Amino acid sequence: MNAELPKQYQAPEIEGRWSGFWAAQGYFTADPDAPGEPYCIAIPPPNVTGVLHMGHGLDETIQDTLARYRRMTGRNVLWVPGTDHAGIATQHVVVEKLRREGRNRADMGRDAFVEEVWRWKDEHGGRIVEQLKRLGCSCDWTREAFTLDETRARAVRVAFKRLYDRGLIYRGEYLVNWDPVSLTALSDDEVEYEEEQGHLWHLKYPFEDGSGHVVVATTRPETMLGDTAVAVNPTDERWKHLIGRNVVLPLADRPIPIIADDFVKKDFGTGMVKITPGHDPNDFLCGLRHDLPMINVLADDATMNENAGAYEGLDRYEARKRIVADFERLGLLDRVEEHTHRVGRGYRSKSVVEPRLSKQWFVRIKPLADKALAAVESGDIRILPETPYRQTYRSWMENVRDWCISRQLWWGHRIPIWYRVDDPETMVCYDGEGVPPEVAKEPAAWRQDEDVLDTWFSSALWPASILGWPDETKDLKTWYPTSVLVTGHDILFFWVARMIMFGTDLVGEKPFGDVYMHGLIFGKSHYEKTGGDMRLIPPSEARKYELDGVEMPKNVVTKWEKMSKSKGNVIDPIEVIDEFGTDALRLTVGAYAALGRNIDLDWRRFEDYRNFVNKFWNAARYVLMVTEPLSGADFRAGVTACDLAIEDRWMLSQLARVRDEATRALDGYEFDKYVGGLYHFVWGTYCDWYLELTKQRTRNDAADANAARAARVTLLTVLEHVCRLLHPVMPFASEEVWQILRARTTGSTPGETAPPATAETFADGFGAPSLCVAPWPAQTPAAIDAEADGALALVQEVIGAIRNIRGEMKVAADRRIDALIRHADAPAREHLAGAVASVRAMAMVENCTVAESVDAPKYASTFVSGDLTVFVVLPKELLAEERGRLEKELAFAQKGLTGAEKKLANEKFVSSAPAAVVEKEREKLEKLKADVAAMRERLAAME
């Protein structure tokens, strides 16, 4: 690497260099025997079919920030990466590939198709892993896991058998959510419901004796061919007399009874409902209660089956049209109403799901849910933010339904059950490799269940299986339970709850201590309005309005909407990395990751944090330049060996404060405060103030060598600490700068261990061979210097006041003016007198006077704050503008004074508010009085 920093930050080169270096050095390869308290994160495994999206960018940035921070605090960190086999999604991708090649899986057969999927996975499945590496993820890549590899497969078999042997896994014919596109059952959580506009058809069912008819209402007329009863509420006086009679099911010519059941809502439709046990969850339960026949009228692909009579073979929606037309032809269509109702769609296929009778495997959830709920209720597991997600979790756990775990797919964990061919009720569950001994003896007499397990079954075992469970491995003993799970709140029940259920029950211990639920990512959607149509402008095209200064046409409207591929408003994180750099992406998502809030992202925000990386880079270049005369020995001796000026003490005090704030923020998962605090510290405190305050002292021709040395040591000390504080979220730029600082001061090369300095020198990090294994900056309570903080706050107030007056009075930037500073407090005057050179340099002041008593110049603008008064001498022509400005300030101060007087005149406030609050209000009142008096005096003098 270069001995100096190049003029511009070259992200691709630097990111490639340090990624390779960290990997070659093995810094992220964990050792269960290493010292330090264990800390473990299990990456939420992205789908093997996937590519990096901004949700991953957020998720993995948060995890990597935690992993790097904990390494630096001395923890024994393991972050396990991996991917999910994603049953439905992966099978769909390969089926589509075969279709394009003119092949189909049915002709291939199961074994050949599964081999094809494995080949596809080996060729294409690593893409997202490489993208995670580009994001800077400090995972232990030697432990990369896959939910369908042999270790995870054994864990799945063992878990299935243990639950099966306890009667917690069972098989039965139940109503399931059937996806007619994916051709598989879905669990309740894999169905997404939305309100959709539809119709409510009111149909007439004639009495069997021909004496009249009843009217029933339905949103799905095609399922009426599976009706086996009509139900009324037993308390409905209108229809009680009909209970026990029969009606004839139209189009099927089949008598069905009128029954009483209190699940019927008297105010829905006519108060009479058709009962279709084979195609509606409530009807299914009603059918069980009344021992009704269960008739399925739909085939796997949502066409009508043999039970549909004349409608067999029709698509469900075509059958709907014909059935409604036939009811109308027979005079049995009473009426049709517009109706809004919830429609369920498969979360992958987006096809309308059909409730359908099917023989499936289920997990009896209630016993597992009780343990999982207790783990959270007791505080053993923390869900953050607690509101609203802990209550949501509780509600789900208390109202949980059995989980359908079988899927009609070929790609996945095949259910480890074998049936006797001549007696399918005789079955064997086996958790070993290969086939059970019984099957090995008589292979032709047995067949294995054709279905595979729901992908979430193997995912529910992830925190334990990645550590070797069910074996008692050293990894499992060291790092289980894991420390924290980072994920989006949209899979709280899909995944988080199931991991807790399987962990507490099967492993016998919680899977993690904390669950950090981050928000969802929203992006700007730009719509072009043409007539009545709205066209979404792709983000790559719309970015010109945000970044390139192109004026947005009046017919383009902008909305914040959840980022989604289907909506087309996604920002590709790889595109962001290519243009702005990885550090900029990580800083941006970290800065907006506030507990409990969704995140709004647009191109401008990535540009802002690219600018921050450049600001940090340029500051480092400047510091390296002005500290070149400083020897490594001087730096290693530390700030304690220097005669520090008040601004040096202030800088170190501010550093100590931001270090403590950053530590608290990371410990509390407040990533926005962590990034935001360091952003303002680096850009404002360090660059805008301290670098400017020390410019005169660090010139090569500076007269005072000791003062120059103190400033240079402080500049380097703060920069080195900033590198360490920023490293968890900004790993690449920080490592590059830190290594050059380290080489400059110790002569060591990257990877080489240097003699560590002591903590007292404030430069305790350079003993490490790399920033990613350097210690987190030590707490230094003694460095917090209240006197220096107060003194520099006063200097900043004076410089800020002069700059504001210059701006408001439109004084030319290159025109120097005079300033007079009056202060009643002697120590304050001393600090201000010592800062005159800085005031002159930073506020473009020619002559600056500090005194206890100063006569107000005839033509001056005035700033008043308590005991401080600043007069800025102005040209005569600006006097009228100054009078107007001062009158506005007086009115504002007078309003505040009146409010404070009213508050303190309120006896209830004075008697009930804490004494400290009342005292603070009194101090505010006195300050406002002094400010008002000083401004009135100044206005009078101007007259």
Solvent accessible surface area in square Angstrom, and as a share of the most:
residue,aa,sasa,rsa
1,M,95,0.42
2,N,81,0.42
3,A,83,0.64
4,E,93,0.42
5,L,12,0.06
6,P,46,0.29
7,K,153,0.65
8,Q,121,0.54
9,Y,31,0.12
10,Q,82,0.36
11,A,13,0.10
12,P,100,0.63
13,E,99,0.45
14,I,3,0.02
15,E,16,0.07
16,G,48,0.46
17,R,69,0.25
18,W,3,0.01
19,S,40,0.26
20,G,41,0.39
21,F,33,0.14
22,W,5,0.02
23,A,75,0.58
24,A,87,0.67
25,Q,85,0.38
26,G,32,0.31
27,Y,38,0.14
28,F,22,0.09
29,T,69,0.40
30,A,12,0.09
31,D,69,0.36
32,P,31,0.19
33,D,102,0.53
34,A,35,0.27
35,P,123,0.78
36,G,40,0.38
37,E,112,0.50
38,P,54,0.34
39,Y,11,0.04
40,C,1,0.01
41,I,0,0.00
42,A,4,0.03
43,I,0,0.00
44,P,21,0.13
45,P,17,0.11
46,P,8,0.05
47,N,36,0.19
48,V,2,0.01
49,T,37,0.22
50,G,22,0.21
51,V,61,0.35
52,L,5,0.03
53,H,93,0.41
54,M,5,0.02
55,G,24,0.23
56,H,28,0.13
57,G,0,0.00
58,L,0,0.00
59,D,13,0.07
60,E,1,0.01
61,T,1,0.01
62,I,1,0.01
63,Q,0,0.00
64,D,0,0.00
65,T,2,0.01
66,L,1,0.00
67,A,0,0.00
68,R,1,0.00
69,Y,3,0.01
70,R,44,0.16
71,R,28,0.10
72,M,5,0.02
73,T,57,0.33
74,G,47,0.45
75,R,55,0.20
76,N,12,0.06
77,V,10,0.05
78,L,0,0.00
79,W,0,0.00
80,V,0,0.00
81,P,0,0.00
82,G,2,0.02
83,T,5,0.03
84,D,8,0.04
85,H,1,0.01
86,A,6,0.05
87,G,2,0.02
88,I,18,0.09
89,A,16,0.12
90,T,0,0.00
91,Q,9,0.04
92,H,104,0.47
93,V,48,0.28
94,V,0,0.00
95,V,47,0.27
96,E,46,0.21
97,K,45,0.19
98,L,0,0.00
99,R,148,0.54
100,R,164,0.60
101,E,91,0.41
102,G,72,0.69
103,R,96,0.35
104,N,70,0.36
105,R,54,0.20
106,A,81,0.63
107,D,119,0.62
108,M,45,0.20
109,G,27,0.26
110,R,36,0.13
111,D,109,0.57
112,A,40,0.31
113,F,0,0.00
114,V,35,0.20
115,E,100,0.45
116,E,12,0.05
117,V,0,0.00
118,W,85,0.30
119,R,121,0.44
120,W,29,0.10
121,K,41,0.17
122,D,105,0.55
123,E,125,0.56
124,H,90,0.40
125,G,5,0.05
126,G,38,0.37
127,R,149,0.54
128,I,1,0.01
129,V,10,0.06
130,E,100,0.45
131,Q,21,0.10
132,L,1,0.00
133,K,77,0.33
134,R,100,0.37
135,L,0,0.00
136,G,4,0.04
137,C,6,0.03
138,S,0,0.00
139,C,1,0.00
140,D,1,0.00
141,W,57,0.20
142,T,105,0.61
143,R,56,0.20
144,E,79,0.36
145,A,3,0.02
146,F,13,0.06
147,T,0,0.00
148,L,20,0.10
149,D,37,0.19
150,E,98,0.44
151,T,62,0.36
152,R,23,0.08
153,A,15,0.11
154,R,89,0.32
155,A,1,0.00
156,V,4,0.02
157,R,41,0.15
158,V,9,0.05
159,A,0,0.00
160,F,0,0.00
161,K,52,0.22
162,R,105,0.38
163,L,0,0.00
164,Y,55,0.21
165,D,89,0.46
166,R,122,0.45
167,G,36,0.34
168,L,14,0.07
169,I,4,0.02
170,Y,40,0.15
171,R,82,0.30
172,G,15,0.14
173,E,103,0.46
174,Y,80,0.31
175,L,23,0.12
176,V,7,0.04
177,N,20,0.10
178,W,10,0.04
179,D,1,0.01
180,P,12,0.07
181,V,93,0.53
182,S,24,0.16
183,L,63,0.32
184,T,0,0.00
185,A,0,0.00
186,L,3,0.01
187,S,3,0.02
188,D,63,0.32
189,D,40,0.21
190,E,3,0.01
191,V,12,0.07
192,E,83,0.37
193,Y,102,0.39
194,E,113,0.51
195,E,111,0.50
196,E,46,0.21
197,Q,117,0.52
198,G,14,0.13
199,H,74,0.33
200,L,10,0.05
201,W,27,0.09
202,H,1,0.00
203,L,1,0.00
204,K,44,0.19
205,Y,0,0.00
206,P,40,0.25
207,F,18,0.07
208,E,94,0.42
209,D,101,0.52
210,G,65,0.63
211,S,77,0.49
212,G,31,0.29
213,H,86,0.38
214,V,5,0.03
215,V,24,0.14
216,V,0,0.00
217,A,6,0.04
218,T,14,0.08
219,T,28,0.16
220,R,51,0.18
221,P,0,0.00
222,E,1,0.00
223,T,4,0.02
224,M,0,0.00
225,L,6,0.03
226,G,0,0.00
227,D,0,0.00
228,T,5,0.03
229,A,0,0.00
230,V,0,0.00
231,A,0,0.00
232,V,0,0.00
233,N,15,0.08
234,P,49,0.31
235,T,86,0.50
236,D,5,0.03
237,E,137,0.61
238,R,118,0.43
239,W,62,0.22
240,K,92,0.39
241,H,133,0.59
242,L,9,0.04
243,I,67,0.34
244,G,61,0.59
245,R,79,0.29
246,N,54,0.28
247,V,0,0.00
248,V,35,0.20
249,L,0,0.00
250,P,9,0.06
251,L,56,0.28
252,A,38,0.29
253,D,120,0.62
254,R,72,0.26
255,P,72,0.46
256,I,4,0.02
257,P,48,0.30
258,I,2,0.01
259,I,21,0.11
260,A,30,0.23
261,D,9,0.05
262,D,112,0.58
263,F,62,0.26
264,V,4,0.02
265,K,145,0.61
266,K,93,0.39
267,D,127,0.66
268,F,74,0.31
269,G,37,0.36
270,T,25,0.15
271,G,0,0.00
272,M,2,0.01
273,V,22,0.13
274,K,15,0.06
275,I,0,0.00
276,T,4,0.02
277,P,0,0.00
278,G,0,0.00
279,H,0,0.00
280,D,39,0.20
281,P,59,0.37
282,N,86,0.44
283,D,12,0.06
284,F,14,0.06
285,L,94,0.47
286,C,0,0.00
287,G,0,0.00
288,L,100,0.50
289,R,134,0.49
290,H,65,0.29
291,D,130,0.67
292,L,20,0.10
293,P,83,0.52
294,M,61,0.27
295,I,38,0.19
296,N,30,0.15
297,V,0,0.00
298,L,1,0.01
299,A,31,0.24
300,D,69,0.36
301,D,76,0.40
302,A,4,0.03
303,T,34,0.20
304,M,2,0.01
305,N,19,0.10
306,E,121,0.54
307,N,72,0.37
308,A,4,0.03
309,G,50,0.48
310,A,104,0.81
311,Y,17,0.06
312,E,101,0.45
313,G,53,0.51
314,L,32,0.16
315,D,66,0.34
316,R,15,0.05
317,Y,86,0.33
318,E,63,0.28
319,A,0,0.00
320,R,53,0.19
321,K,136,0.58
322,R,121,0.44
323,I,0,0.00
324,V,22,0.13
325,A,55,0.42
326,D,30,0.15
327,F,0,0.00
328,E,114,0.51
329,R,169,0.62
330,L,86,0.43
331,G,47,0.45
332,L,29,0.14
333,L,37,0.18
334,D,54,0.28
335,R,105,0.38
336,V,67,0.39
337,E,67,0.30
338,E,123,0.55
339,H,46,0.20
340,T,74,0.43
341,H,46,0.21
342,R,148,0.54
343,V,19,0.11
344,G,10,0.09
345,R,77,0.28
346,G,0,0.00
347,Y,42,0.16
348,R,105,0.38
349,S,35,0.23
350,K,99,0.42
351,S,16,0.10
352,V,32,0.18
353,V,13,0.07
354,E,7,0.03
355,P,26,0.16
356,R,25,0.09
357,L,18,0.09
358,S,18,0.12
359,K,97,0.41
360,Q,2,0.01
361,W,3,0.01
362,F,14,0.06
363,V,0,0.00
364,R,101,0.37
365,I,3,0.01
366,K,102,0.43
367,P,56,0.36
368,L,1,0.00
369,A,1,0.00
370,D,71,0.37
371,K,92,0.39
372,A,0,0.00
373,L,29,0.14
374,A,57,0.44
375,A,12,0.09
376,V,2,0.01
377,E,67,0.30
378,S,88,0.57
379,G,41,0.39
380,D,72,0.37
381,I,2,0.01
382,R,117,0.43
383,I,5,0.03
384,L,30,0.15
385,P,19,0.12
386,E,98,0.44
387,T,114,0.66
388,P,72,0.45
389,Y,28,0.11
390,R,56,0.20
391,Q,99,0.44
392,T,47,0.28
393,Y,0,0.00
394,R,59,0.22
395,S,46,0.30
396,W,100,0.35
397,M,2,0.01
398,E,96,0.43
399,N,111,0.57
400,V,28,0.16
401,R,155,0.57
402,D,55,0.28
403,W,9,0.03
404,C,9,0.05
405,I,0,0.00
406,S,0,0.00
407,R,3,0.01
408,Q,45,0.20
409,L,8,0.04
410,W,55,0.19
411,W,1,0.00
412,G,15,0.14
413,H,14,0.06
414,R,77,0.28
415,I,0,0.00
416,P,3,0.02
417,I,0,0.00
418,W,18,0.06
419,Y,1,0.00
420,R,56,0.21
421,V,85,0.49
422,D,109,0.56
423,D,61,0.32
424,P,65,0.41
425,E,129,0.58
426,T,54,0.31
427,M,52,0.23
428,V,28,0.16
429,C,12,0.07
430,Y,53,0.20
431,D,44,0.23
432,G,21,0.20
433,E,123,0.55
434,G,62,0.59
435,V,68,0.39
436,P,0,0.00
437,P,82,0.52
438,E,74,0.33
439,V,10,0.06
440,A,62,0.48
441,K,166,0.70
442,E,86,0.39
443,P,91,0.57
444,A,98,0.76
445,A,19,0.14
446,W,25,0.09
447,R,106,0.39
448,Q,38,0.17
449,D,7,0.03
450,E,94,0.42
451,D,22,0.11
452,V,1,0.00
453,L,5,0.03
454,D,2,0.01
455,T,22,0.13
456,W,38,0.13
457,F,0,0.00
458,S,2,0.01
459,S,2,0.01
460,A,2,0.01
461,L,4,0.02
462,W,0,0.00
463,P,3,0.02
464,A,3,0.02
465,S,1,0.00
466,I,13,0.06
467,L,3,0.02
468,G,16,0.15
469,W,10,0.04
470,P,21,0.13
471,D,68,0.35
472,E,125,0.56
473,T,44,0.26
474,K,114,0.48
475,D,26,0.13
476,L,11,0.05
477,K,143,0.61
478,T,31,0.18
479,W,3,0.01
480,Y,22,0.09
481,P,38,0.24
482,T,4,0.02
483,S,29,0.19
484,V,1,0.01
485,L,3,0.02
486,V,0,0.00
487,T,3,0.02
488,G,9,0.08
489,H,46,0.20
490,D,79,0.41
491,I,39,0.20
492,L,1,0.01
493,F,21,0.09
494,F,31,0.13
495,W,5,0.02
496,V,0,0.00
497,A,0,0.00
498,R,3,0.01
499,M,1,0.00
500,I,0,0.00
501,M,1,0.00
502,F,2,0.01
503,G,4,0.04
504,T,24,0.14
505,D,18,0.09
506,L,17,0.08
507,V,35,0.20
508,G,59,0.57
509,E,84,0.38
510,K,40,0.17
511,P,2,0.01
512,F,1,0.01
513,G,18,0.17
514,D,19,0.10
515,V,0,0.00
516,Y,1,0.00
517,M,0,0.00
518,H,14,0.06
519,G,4,0.04
520,L,33,0.17
521,I,13,0.07
522,F,49,0.21
523,G,0,0.00
524,K,57,0.24
525,S,1,0.01
526,H,7,0.03
527,Y,29,0.11
528,E,50,0.23
529,K,103,0.44
530,T,91,0.53
531,G,76,0.73
532,G,83,0.80
533,D,105,0.54
534,M,79,0.35
535,R,113,0.41
536,L,42,0.21
537,I,6,0.03
538,P,58,0.37
539,P,24,0.15
540,S,72,0.46
541,E,73,0.33
542,A,2,0.02
543,R,38,0.14
544,K,66,0.28
545,Y,39,0.15
546,E,19,0.08
547,L,26,0.13
548,D,93,0.48
549,G,68,0.65
550,V,69,0.40
551,E,155,0.70
552,M,77,0.34
553,P,61,0.38
554,K,208,0.88
555,N,62,0.32
556,V,9,0.05
557,V,53,0.30
558,T,53,0.31
559,K,95,0.40
560,W,96,0.34
561,E,34,0.15
562,K,90,0.38
563,M,22,0.10
564,S,33,0.21
565,K,176,0.75
566,S,109,0.71
567,K,83,0.35
568,G,27,0.26
569,N,2,0.01
570,V,53,0.30
571,I,10,0.05
572,D,64,0.33
573,P,1,0.01
574,I,29,0.15
575,E,63,0.28
576,V,0,0.00
577,I,6,0.03
578,D,90,0.47
579,E,75,0.34
580,F,12,0.05
581,G,3,0.03
582,T,0,0.00
583,D,2,0.01
584,A,0,0.00
585,L,0,0.00
586,R,0,0.00
587,L,1,0.01
588,T,0,0.00
589,V,0,0.00
590,G,3,0.03
591,A,16,0.13
592,Y,73,0.28
593,A,2,0.01
594,A,14,0.11
595,L,62,0.31
596,G,41,0.39
597,R,165,0.60
598,N,74,0.38
599,I,2,0.01
600,D,51,0.26
601,L,0,0.00
602,D,11,0.06
603,W,5,0.02
604,R,101,0.37
605,R,60,0.22
606,F,0,0.00
607,E,32,0.14
608,D,57,0.30
609,Y,24,0.09
610,R,69,0.25
611,N,61,0.31
612,F,1,0.01
613,V,3,0.02
614,N,52,0.27
615,K,56,0.24
616,F,1,0.01
617,W,2,0.01
618,N,77,0.40
619,A,6,0.05
620,A,0,0.00
621,R,85,0.31
622,Y,44,0.17
623,V,0,0.00
624,L,4,0.02
625,M,123,0.55
626,V,18,0.10
627,T,0,0.00
628,E,111,0.50
629,P,79,0.50
630,L,16,0.08
631,S,53,0.34
632,G,18,0.17
633,A,61,0.47
634,D,44,0.23
635,F,3,0.01
636,R,99,0.36
637,A,47,0.36
638,G,0,0.00
639,V,7,0.04
640,T,101,0.59
641,A,55,0.42
642,C,18,0.10
643,D,117,0.60
644,L,46,0.23
645,A,33,0.26
646,I,41,0.21
647,E,24,0.11
648,D,0,0.00
649,R,71,0.26
650,W,8,0.03
651,M,0,0.00
652,L,10,0.05
653,S,0,0.00
654,Q,42,0.18
655,L,1,0.00
656,A,3,0.02
657,R,87,0.32
658,V,7,0.04
659,R,26,0.10
660,D,25,0.13
661,E,85,0.38
662,A,3,0.03
663,T,23,0.13
664,R,153,0.56
665,A,4,0.03
666,L,1,0.00
667,D,66,0.34
668,G,32,0.31
669,Y,16,0.06
670,E,51,0.23
671,F,4,0.01
672,D,36,0.19
673,K,124,0.52
674,Y,2,0.01
675,V,3,0.02
676,G,20,0.20
677,G,25,0.24
678,L,0,0.00
679,Y,50,0.19
680,H,123,0.55
681,F,10,0.04
682,V,1,0.01
683,W,74,0.26
684,G,21,0.21
685,T,26,0.15
686,Y,2,0.01
687,C,10,0.06
688,D,58,0.30
689,W,40,0.14
690,Y,0,0.00
691,L,14,0.07
692,E,62,0.28
693,L,10,0.05
694,T,0,0.00
695,K,81,0.34
696,Q,90,0.40
697,R,36,0.13
698,T,3,0.02
699,R,122,0.45
700,N,137,0.70
701,D,101,0.52
702,A,33,0.25
703,A,114,0.88
704,D,79,0.41
705,A,78,0.61
706,N,94,0.48
707,A,25,0.19
708,A,4,0.03
709,R,67,0.24
710,A,0,0.00
711,A,0,0.00
712,R,23,0.08
713,V,0,0.00
714,T,0,0.00
715,L,0,0.00
716,L,4,0.02
717,T,1,0.00
718,V,0,0.00
719,L,1,0.01
720,E,0,0.00
721,H,5,0.02
722,V,1,0.00
723,C,0,0.00
724,R,0,0.00
725,L,0,0.00
726,L,1,0.00
727,H,0,0.00
728,P,0,0.00
729,V,1,0.01
730,M,0,0.00
731,P,0,0.00
732,F,1,0.00
733,A,0,0.00
734,S,0,0.00
735,E,0,0.00
736,E,2,0.01
737,V,0,0.00
738,W,0,0.00
739,Q,1,0.01
740,I,3,0.01
741,L,2,0.01
742,R,0,0.00
743,A,45,0.35
744,R,64,0.23
745,T,4,0.02
746,T,33,0.19
747,G,62,0.60
748,S,8,0.05
749,T,81,0.47
750,P,43,0.27
751,G,28,0.27
752,E,87,0.39
753,T,100,0.58
754,A,3,0.02
755,P,106,0.67
756,P,103,0.65
757,A,23,0.18
758,T,80,0.46
759,A,49,0.38
760,E,128,0.57
761,T,17,0.10
762,F,17,0.07
763,A,2,0.01
764,D,23,0.12
765,G,0,0.00
766,F,5,0.02
767,G,11,0.11
768,A,12,0.09
769,P,27,0.17
770,S,0,0.00
771,L,0,0.00
772,C,0,0.00
773,V,52,0.30
774,A,1,0.01
775,P,52,0.33
776,W,16,0.06
777,P,1,0.00
778,A,38,0.30
779,Q,119,0.53
780,T,33,0.19
781,P,102,0.64
782,A,105,0.81
783,A,21,0.16
784,I,63,0.32
785,D,30,0.15
786,A,79,0.61
787,E,101,0.45
788,A,0,0.00
789,D,21,0.11
790,G,43,0.42
791,A,5,0.03
792,L,4,0.02
793,A,53,0.41
794,L,26,0.13
795,V,3,0.02
796,Q,47,0.21
797,E,63,0.28
798,V,0,0.00
799,I,0,0.00
800,G,23,0.22
801,A,5,0.04
802,I,0,0.00
803,R,99,0.36
804,N,94,0.48
805,I,3,0.02
806,R,20,0.07
807,G,52,0.50
808,E,86,0.39
809,M,6,0.03
810,K,169,0.72
811,V,17,0.10
812,A,55,0.42
813,A,91,0.70
814,D,119,0.62
815,R,118,0.43
816,R,103,0.38
817,I,11,0.06
818,D,47,0.24
819,A,1,0.01
820,L,36,0.18
821,I,1,0.00
822,R,62,0.23
823,H,18,0.08
824,A,66,0.51
825,D,62,0.32
826,A,58,0.45
827,P,76,0.48
828,A,11,0.08
829,R,49,0.18
830,E,127,0.57
831,H,41,0.18
832,L,1,0.00
833,A,55,0.43
834,G,69,0.67
835,A,12,0.10
836,V,35,0.20
837,A,61,0.48
838,S,17,0.11
839,V,1,0.00
840,R,94,0.34
841,A,50,0.38
842,M,18,0.08
843,A,2,0.02
844,M,54,0.24
845,V,0,0.00
846,E,76,0.34
847,N,88,0.45
848,C,23,0.13
849,T,67,0.39
850,V,31,0.18
851,A,31,0.24
852,E,104,0.47
853,S,91,0.59
854,V,13,0.08
855,D,129,0.67
856,A,44,0.34
857,P,27,0.17
858,K,151,0.64
859,Y,52,0.20
860,A,0,0.00
861,S,0,0.00
862,T,2,0.01
863,F,47,0.19
864,V,16,0.09
865,S,18,0.12
866,G,26,0.25
867,D,90,0.46
868,L,2,0.01
869,T,9,0.06
870,V,0,0.00
871,F,4,0.02
872,V,0,0.00
873,V,48,0.28
874,L,8,0.04
875,P,20,0.13
876,K,133,0.57
877,E,128,0.57
878,L,26,0.13
879,L,29,0.14
880,A,70,0.54
881,E,90,0.40
882,E,0,0.00
883,R,65,0.24
884,G,30,0.28
885,R,27,0.10
886,L,0,0.00
887,E,85,0.38
888,K,157,0.66
889,E,61,0.27
890,L,29,0.15
891,A,65,0.50
892,F,161,0.67
893,A,10,0.08
894,Q,57,0.25
895,K,160,0.68
896,G,28,0.26
897,L,14,0.07
898,T,55,0.32
899,G,39,0.38
900,A,2,0.02
901,E,76,0.34
902,K,146,0.62
903,K,92,0.39
904,L,31,0.15
905,A,80,0.62
906,N,76,0.39
907,E,146,0.66
908,K,157,0.66
909,F,39,0.16
910,V,50,0.29
911,S,95,0.61
912,S,85,0.55
913,A,21,0.17
914,P,88,0.55
915,A,87,0.67
916,A,77,0.60
917,V,70,0.40
918,V,7,0.04
919,E,84,0.38
920,K,147,0.62
921,E,20,0.09
922,R,109,0.40
923,E,103,0.46
924,K,102,0.43
925,L,21,0.10
926,E,102,0.46
927,K,91,0.38
928,L,27,0.14
929,K,87,0.37
930,A,46,0.36
931,D,10,0.05
932,V,4,0.02
933,A,60,0.46
934,A,23,0.18
935,M,10,0.04
936,R,133,0.49
937,E,112,0.50
938,R,10,0.04
939,L,24,0.12
940,A,69,0.53
941,A,66,0.51
942,M,17,0.07
943,E,157,0.70
